[in-house]
Amino acid sequence: MEAPKQASSSPIEEIAKLTPDKVFSAMGTAAAGLTSDEAASRQAQCGKNTIQATKKKSQVVVFLSNFTHLMAILLWVAGIIAFVAGMPELGVAVWLVNVINGCFSYWQEHQADKATEALKKMLPSYVNVIRDGHEQKILAEDLVHGDVMLLEEGDKISADGRVVRASDLQVDQSTLTGESNPVRKTSDAVLDEDLTASETPNLVFEGTSVSEGNGRVVVTQIGMSTEFGKIASLTQNMGEKQSPLQKQLDHLTKQITVFALFMGIVFLVLDVVFVHNSIAASFIFALGMVVAFIPEGLLPTVTLSLAMAVQRMSKRNALVKSLSSVEALGSTSVICTDKTGTLTQNEMTVNHLWTPSREYEVTGVGYAPKGEVRADGRSFSAADDDDLRLLLVGGALCSNARLIEPEKEGGRYTVLGDPTEACLLVSAQKAGLDLSEEERLIPRVRELPFESRRKRMSTIHQLERPLDGATRVAFVKGAPNELVRLSTKVRVNGEVVEMTDSLRDKIMHANDGYAEDGLRVLAVAYRPIHRDEKGVPTSVSEYTPDVIEHDLTFVGLEVMQDPPRPEVAAAVAECHRAGIRVIMITGDYGLTAVSIARKIGIVKSAHPKVFSGPELEKTSDEELRKALEGEVVFSRMAPEQKLRVVENLQAMGEVVAVTGDGVNDSPALKKADIGVAMGVTGTDVAKEAADMILTDDNFASIVSAVEEGRAVYANIRKFMLYILNSNVPEAVPSAVYLFSGGAVPLPLTTMQILTIDLGTDMFPALGLGSEPPEKDVMNRPPRDPSEPLLTGKVMRKAFLWYGILGALSSLGAFFFAQWAAGWRPGDTMFGVGADLDPTYVRATTMALAAIVFSQIGEVMNCRTELASVFSVGLFSNKQVNKGILFEVALIVFITLFPPFQDVFHTCPLNAWDYLYLVLLPPAVLALEEARKAIVRRQGHYDRNGVRMDTQSER
Ligand SMILES: Nc1ncnc2c1ncn2[C@@H]1O[C@H](COP(=O)(O)OP(=O)(O)OP(=O)(O)O)[C@@H](O)[C@H]1O
């Protein structure tokens, strides 16, 4: 083969002027594609087909941004004030808080970025090419110029290329041109010099997608030399948008910061008025309060817990594309799901064949062509029965799937392509047909591809031996009611007869019988095409469905089994417990749909409302919404109609997740709160429009993702509950000092408050972000998306319960130390007017240590909302355990070593002190466990927080 040429040396316009056969030689390739060796050598020369990321935001800028936001600036200023007020060690400490916080935030963001980057790599894109003479699936990044790429509806185009074969090929070029109407592409040479590249009808471009038809393309440009590569720098600069939760938190953080400033001013004034301290000393005191209240670390922790949830979801087969989807999943209230492949196994086996003259049984399971076709107590082969033969040949030749033989003896047969089509190949082989021989005798000359809207597909074949007097035939297969409607004749006992109403009834009666058993039925018909027929163009390339798909001769039915996935019934029941409705929207026939829906528990009533596509057209939005309030199944739906259902559900206030796989599903996927695309069978276009991709196409994975989504939200609440509650034990001792007019010396110094904020609180809090979903998380109704993150309930629990427990522990420790040294009520306390009094130092050390130890109990309390923490395992969260060890080590450390004792106003503690301290966590834990037990008993919940009496059904 001649030396490789990227079309950069032969301008794209030149390629457009060539006829298809010349294109091959110009690109050093052939209709049978490149050889693997040639492709490898071209890749070695020109590199991989990737769009290199343009310059990302500099890491230095990203790092520095963690030190320049509002809160950070406040802390910088606070440090300066401390210096000016003559407390340099405090200034250094405040700055240190800021630096550590900033580094920590940067690290968290970096982890979150890494997690999302890793996800992107989990969904590589593939392309079908011809190499070494046969069709293969390769990674898009391995495309080289000269590759012959096969395009089908829904494919994303992965390189620039010249079309060499097109069958109704239409391409959506909106990513390049902004024009959303699909553009028709042809393989003919283009001589018009005035066309721009994107206007040239025989060129296709990277980043665009096939909206209809199929075709073959010779790759002319890859990677950064494609048109898309050239403009990639423009699109890659689009920043990640903040999710609603992140926005809410940003806002909340600002509000709390303002509140902290307000509290600081109040404490300053009170200090001056009540304790008569100097303004400088009061400033320092107030500063401690401000720093204590500012919720540092809230936003990055939330970002990280969202990212961690995204990672956990990916392990459960759900790839989420943005962090905001995690939240929407948490509040999903309706899941609209299709049936085939999502609820069912999509491993089709034809188990019955039906013609107006006979019903056949087909034995054998799976895709192995082993089994037989039986009727009237004997085995039948295609050669025995003309109608049977036509049914099987028509079905098999009107298919694009391929059966792949197992590599090892005894292995499983697999399929390439649509399982609905693959099983037709299997049934034909079971009746003894040699399909490659049939393809040779009746070659396909054109395809009118399957469309969900038409619910059928046709292929046109050239005949050696005329059929019904014609030399061309169209095999049509599709939904039985559609084909019956389009048929004017029927094959009965080898003869062609006129279609009558009674024959129609007979066919539909047979169809309904199968459908009621949950079986999927496909009809096969044919249309002889006479050359001189009126209205039929002479050129096959001009055949359209309108021209071909009418006046059909009905042949028979292929009936296939597609059993529900075993895990789906439990997942549906889980949805119902979780207050989530499941609505089936399928292209399949109503009776089949209802039968499957009943088997998996989606419908329970005897006569659920069934809306078919055509019926929906005639229904007003008002009627539709009324129907949506009850049990309803949507059948024979065109993908476009999903959009209307989604819009109406959203108008009813529901948060909707919708599944889809085809090009036409995109509008509904985009409109949905959570668009869910199928990773295996979905088109690239659907995957691009979706928010989440199921790597196993399984409905149960959506439910797992919802569970994770709910857990994230719950964890963020737990985290906030924890970090807010410690504000109370930090503030109350200072308030006691203020309102006693200084008679009670300050139980916690400003440096000690910073110690809690800076060192001890952060790590256990982080651990709460990785708490796995609680057992009852799917037993609660969906979260109202408008509910604020910080509800009155959370604040009451944080401030009035956990916070007060912490404050009592801390004040108790302070007074305990004073009392142990001989102080009695009425006496002047140790430390009044004497900052370095040893008893006072011990008492403040105890006040500090008591907060840290009571926080150990609190973090355990925060881990579950209602369930006993023992039901999830007291030490089951490793992150929390590490956090606890860290905080205890830190507190022991700063009490033991003299330089730290000076800075933190601490001293070593004795055995009695430690006895007091170690009693705090169990006490705090026991009190909260008792409270939870009472609430559980009142509400009839079990130890796991799961309601015992009812399963909430909606
Ligand atoms: N490859 C095909 N060729 C011809 N007809 C088909 C093909 N696949 C499906 N059909 C027919 O078209 C109908 C609609 O198909 P569509 O893909 O929209 O939905 P579905 O596969 O039945 O189910 P779901 O919407 O739940 O995935 C099917 O019920 C079937 O009768």
Ligand as a Chemical Component Dictionary entry (heavy atoms), coordinates in Angstrom:
data_LIG
# 
_chem_comp.id                   LIG 
_chem_comp.type                 NON-POLYMER 
_chem_comp.pdbx_formal_charge   0 
_chem_comp.three_letter_code    LIG 
# 
loop_
_chem_comp_atom.comp_id 
_chem_comp_atom.atom_id 
_chem_comp_atom.alt_atom_id 
_chem_comp_atom.type_symbol 
_chem_comp_atom.charge 
_chem_comp_atom.model_Cartn_x 
_chem_comp_atom.model_Cartn_y 
_chem_comp_atom.model_Cartn_z 
_chem_comp_atom.pdbx_ordinal 
LIG N1  N1  N 0 -35.044 -4.391 14.672 1  
LIG C1  C1  C 0 -36.341 -4.266 14.493 2  
LIG N2  N2  N 0 -36.878 -4.456 13.272 3  
LIG C2  C2  C 0 -38.186 -4.331 13.088 4  
LIG N3  N3  N 0 -39.054 -4.038 14.035 5  
LIG C3  C3  C 0 -38.590 -3.846 15.280 6  
LIG C4  C4  C 0 -37.214 -3.951 15.577 7  
LIG N4  N4  N 0 -37.058 -3.711 16.888 8  
LIG C5  C5  C 0 -38.259 -3.450 17.374 9  
LIG N5  N5  N 0 -39.198 -3.533 16.427 10 
LIG C6  C6  C 0 -40.641 -3.288 16.559 11 
LIG O1  O1  O 0 -40.849 -1.923 16.842 12 
LIG C7  C7  C 0 -41.488 -1.783 18.102 13 
LIG C8  C8  C 0 -40.952 -0.564 18.790 14 
LIG O2  O2  O 0 -39.580 -0.727 19.050 15 
LIG P1  P1  P 0 -38.837 0.163  20.119 16 
LIG O3  O3  O 0 -37.398 -0.081 19.961 17 
LIG O4  O4  O 0 -39.378 1.540  20.068 18 
LIG O5  O5  O 0 -39.335 -0.424 21.474 19 
LIG P2  P2  P 0 -39.117 -1.821 22.142 20 
LIG O6  O6  O 0 -37.799 -2.344 21.735 21 
LIG O7  O7  O 0 -40.299 -2.708 21.888 22 
LIG O8  O8  O 0 -39.211 -1.544 23.663 23 
LIG P3  P3  P 0 -38.661 -0.398 24.626 24 
LIG O9  O9  O 0 -39.234 0.892  24.132 25 
LIG O10 O10 O 0 -39.211 -0.800 25.913 26 
LIG O11 O11 O 0 -37.181 -0.473 24.556 27 
LIG C9  C9  C 0 -41.194 -3.069 18.837 28 
LIG O12 O12 O 0 -42.168 -3.366 19.795 29 
LIG C10 C10 C 0 -41.214 -4.091 17.703 30 
LIG O13 O13 O 0 -42.528 -4.469 17.387 31 
# 
loop_
_chem_comp_bond.comp_id 
_chem_comp_bond.atom_id_1 
_chem_comp_bond.atom_id_2 
_chem_comp_bond.value_order 
_chem_comp_bond.pdbx_ordinal 
LIG N1  C1  SING 1  
LIG C1  N2  SING 2  
LIG C1  C4  DOUB 3  
LIG N2  C2  DOUB 4  
LIG C2  N3  SING 5  
LIG N3  C3  DOUB 6  
LIG C3  C4  SING 7  
LIG C3  N5  SING 8  
LIG C4  N4  SING 9  
LIG N4  C5  DOUB 10 
LIG C5  N5  SING 11 
LIG N5  C6  SING 12 
LIG C6  O1  SING 13 
LIG C6  C10 SING 14 
LIG O1  C7  SING 15 
LIG C7  C8  SING 16 
LIG C7  C9  SING 17 
LIG C8  O2  SING 18 
LIG O2  P1  SING 19 
LIG P1  O3  DOUB 20 
LIG P1  O4  SING 21 
LIG P1  O5  SING 22 
LIG O5  P2  SING 23 
LIG P2  O6  DOUB 24 
LIG P2  O7  SING 25 
LIG P2  O8  SING 26 
LIG O8  P3  SING 27 
LIG P3  O9  DOUB 28 
LIG P3  O10 SING 29 
LIG P3  O11 SING 30 
LIG C9  O12 SING 31 
LIG C9  C10 SING 32 
LIG C10 O13 SING 33 
# 
